[in-house]
Amino acid sequence: MTIGARGERAVLPTYPARALAFTRGEGVHLYDEAGTRYLDLVAGLAVVSLGHAHPAPIEAFARQAAILGHVSNLYWTEPGVALAERLLDICEMDGGVFFCNSGAEANEAGIKLARRRGRARGGDGKHEIVCLENSFHGRTLGTLQATWARSKKEPFEPLPAGFRHVPANDRAALEAAVGPRTAGVLVEPIQGEGGVHPLEAAFLARARQLCDEHDAILICDEVQTGIGRCGAWLAGSLLGVRPDAVTLAKGLASGIPIGALVSARLEDSFAPGDHATTFGATPPVAAAALAVLDTIAADGLLANATTVGAHLVAGLSAIPGVAAVRGLGLLLAVELERGDAATVAARLAAERHVLVNAVSSSALRLCPPLCLAVAEADEAIAAVGSVLATG
């Protein structure tokens, strides 16, 4: 029996049908049960930042696990403290870090931080979180309410109240939504699941001003965009924004689960007992994340994301049938002039052994490992061109 057939019998059907099963990976490639090699431009949904089976995080995890695996957050450990210090440096903040296991948990912590602070400074009424239409922040009950898509929410209602949504880049709508009741503004610098749409620098600057005016905090969800994905440690830095808190996950440990809320030093922030998790930054996971950060820096992967991303934009934009290419670095969307993006993605996998995913009905998302080379980018460009030419 195939892996897929077994999975259909044993795994809850929370995901669409899966056409492929993979047995191993190496660099920017995955191999299926038959040994067929695929160029992976999905990278576990922007997670496998160093590429598949990179030795740095694996060896760091194994070394640390052999020394000290888990002691809980009742005690300090060297890897956890060192990782917190490194993330504060990357985010240019002097506050503190809360570690967890996923992006949704990091965003949930950010929402709780905003509400905890808002309540302390403005009473029960200062609790609203302002988010954006077409946003995606996770699937816990709190982050689901922060997320825009109605279809994702309906089966689980009633959800927590106190969330407002405004159109991205609409400064007038943002000004109308942010006020004395606002505890926080939560935004993705680039809306990843919403179609890879970057926010305008002027909109982010206005969000910063409004938070300052109304004693609210600005939270940047960098779960998908952070850790080099867009050519800098944080996409928000490329857009000129200075948030009060940043959420990270996905690429931070290149496939090993981790999440982090990085906060500036704030009055009325979390106090002991306000928030907790059992597995946050266990020593092996923290060691792996440190190895990922070291490797990104040592191998010049921030610059590579910028260079290869620009090469992809130029090549893909020239293909007949491509209406536009948007994004930053190696987080890109290819907007199609016609055709079903899901069908094009399926054909790319079946005919050219290139993996992308449909991020909307008309757009393909590319978020490959940060080590993608120009030659591999050319392979992707040729594959998209071939499929669209015969579609």
C-alpha angles and dihedrals in degrees: 000000000000124000089249094052091049091047093053089056098043109032127072110251098243093130132057120262112295117222098191141045120198127207104184144001138205125185109314094347137087128196125213130212092279093050095253112154121228130192102234113218092160099062094194089307096312093319108107094070097166095039129256120319094001106174098221101075093031094054093042090051092048094047093050094043089056090055105035127351112174136352101156126240092289086090140040123248128191097235093050094049092044091051092049090052091049094049093049087053093048091048092043092232133134099204126082146282131239113202125209138149109266146015093259090055091048091052091045088055090050092052091049091048091053093048095044090052094042093052092049092051103034109016129239093326096062098077109100121125116206114209136167135260112256090025126143121198105155144288106269111112093262098042090043089060089049088052116087106218109103093200091063092054107043099078091056104043139167092064128177113291128227104071125124129188129205131180115272114258092011102127094181092055091047091051090051093050101045114076146121092313093054116109097172147354114222119196141160110226085218117022099230106178088033091067105286097283116164117218118238116257090231091054092051091047090053090049088054091051094048093050089052092048094050100036093246129134126244113223121193114204101214094163092121101020101045136085096050099311093126099036097274133063088258127024089212090066089060088054094047099246125145107199128190091229138016128201120212137179131119105068097025095097098016096242103342109108115256138137133186140192109205113195136186117233103283133179113240092020126149117318127197110295096020095105137001148164134194101221103034111142098342106193097258093048092047090049090052092050091050089052090052092052091047092050095048089053097042095046096046093239095154090061091041091055090053095045099043091040091056089048090053092048092052095046097043093045090059094057116106108245095034111113097186144339117218139175137068131277110330097346103089140155124206109209111207124217091217139353137059112294092210090055092048090050091051091049092049089055096043100039105028103020092235119137122217129141134227108247092181136001090275106025136076119209123219117192104152128171111291090243093067109139128218091250090055090047088054089053089054093047091051091048094052091046092050095049094046091047091057097038 
